[in-house]
Amino acid sequence: MRKPLVMGNWKLNGTKESVTSLVKALIEPAAQATNVEVAVCAPTIFIGLVEDLAKGTEINYGSEDCDVHTSGAFTGENSPVMIKEFGCKYAIVGHSERRQYHNETNEVVAAKFKAAQEADLIPVLCIGESLAQFEANQTTEVCKTQLQAVIDLCGIKAFEKAVIAYEPIWAIGTGKTATPEIAQNVHAQIRAYLASFDKDVAAKVQILYGGSCNAKTAPELFAQEDIDGGLVGGASLKPADFAAIINAAN
Ligand code: PGA
């Protein structure tokens, strides 16, 4: 049985004040949702604050990215080892916004995945196709290629300690959620592809859906066999909405 995971991705949002009230508002919903794991991924500068606020609660947390290096002359980067030191459990890698705005290739993302695991973080590998690729029926191919780069570098067993987030780029921040049927179909294909390497790993890995996942769309999405929770952007900034999504997974 795969435990559902509902993870917020705050992106570049928040203030010390809003982060404090948001985490405080999530303590109760996270404690009540005993069948679901709750996590938030915060801008790096707020991770220390989240660490303090989440202490002794059921809220797990992570970073939105990490560097491939652990230390050295890499101005502005965030080391996975440092991220781990602040109590993070997760590090998102390969978010489409990183791929798009920071030109992160599949190879760079795979290296980040590896660096995160070496620092004892659980990488949350984001994959997904653009609108043009979706319309050209290339979704499966794109997802396989993105997975393959990680399999090539880290091996299939690396997915024993990783999470996958399928996030169709055309659904991120657009209000256009993939239908439960479309999402389930892609999730099943992702799992089948992993199963072609290792059935056991494929059966156990959590595959989250992301892309305009909200209080309204979450229940039907989470009811799908191969959808193990969500990676939630916009709605994770609103405590009531995020709590409703947590409930839907519970
Ligand atoms: P969204 O973002 O929920 O705002 O669409 C999801 C994500 O980018 O992880």
Boltz pocket constraint, residues with backbone or C-beta under 6 A from the ligand:
constraints:
  - pocket:
      binder: B
      contacts: [[A, 9], [A, 167], [A, 171], [A, 172], [A, 173], [A, 174], [A, 175], [A, 210], [A, 211], [A, 212], [A, 213], [A, 231], [A, 232], [A, 233], [A, 234], [A, 235]]
      max_distance: 6.0
